[in-house]
């Protein structure tokens, strides 16, 4: 009766698969940066400036509204 160890080399040869083909990745550098750091900083300052301007305008509007309400109905 043959032992199981004599069949192991044949079994491993049957189970081997050829290695997959290599994956080639080509890295392409961009031509130039469409948005530079300076443009990002200017955009951020522009956005924060617009928000600050809106806050100031709303504050002035609310102060004017409170002034009108108090002038028509003074404190007792």
C-alpha positions in Angstrom: 0.0 0.0 0.0 1.6 3.3 -1.0 1.9 6.0 1.6 0.3 9.4 1.2 3.7 11.1 1.3 4.7 9.8 -2.1 1.8 11.7 -3.8 2.6 15.1 -2.3 5.1 16.3 -5.0 2.7 15.3 -7.7 -0.2 17.1 -5.9 1.8 20.3 -5.4 2.8 20.3 -9.1 -0.9 20.1 -10.1 -1.9 22.9 -7.8 0.8 25.4 -9.0 -0.5 28.2 -11.2 1.6 30.4 -13.4 2.3 33.8 -11.8 0.1 36.7 -13.0 1.5 39.2 -15.5 3.1 42.3 -13.9 1.1 45.4 -13.5 2.8 48.4 -15.0 1.8 51.9 -13.7 2.9 54.9 -15.6 3.1 58.1 -13.5 2.4 61.2 -15.4 3.3 64.6 -13.9 0.7 67.4 -14.4 1.7 70.2 -16.7 1.1 73.0 -14.2 -0.9 73.7 -11.1 -4.2 75.3 -12.2 -4.9 76.7 -8.7 -1.8 78.0 -6.9 -1.4 78.6 -3.2 -1.8 82.4 -3.7 -5.1 81.9 -5.4 -6.4 79.7 -2.6 -5.3 82.3 0.0 -6.9 85.2 -1.9 -10.1 83.1 -2.3 -10.2 82.3 1.4 -9.7 86.0 2.4 -12.3 87.0 -0.1 -14.8 84.6 1.4 -14.0 85.6 5.0 -14.2 89.3 4.0 -17.6 88.8 2.4 -18.8 87.0 5.6 -17.5 89.8 7.8 -19.1 92.4 5.5 -22.5 90.6 5.8 -22.1 90.4 9.6 -21.4 94.2 9.8 -24.4 95.0 7.6 -26.7 92.8 9.6 -25.4 94.4 12.8 -26.1 97.9 11.5 -29.5 96.9 10.2 -30.4 95.3 13.6 -29.1 98.4 15.5 -31.2 100.7 13.3 -34.3 98.5 13.8 -33.8 98.5 17.6 -33.3 102.3 17.5 -36.6 102.8 15.6 -38.5 100.5 18.0 -37.1 102.2 21.1 -37.8 105.7 19.7 -41.4 104.9 19.0 -42.0 103.0 22.3 -39.6 104.5 25.0 -39.0 102.6 28.2 -41.4 103.4 31.0 
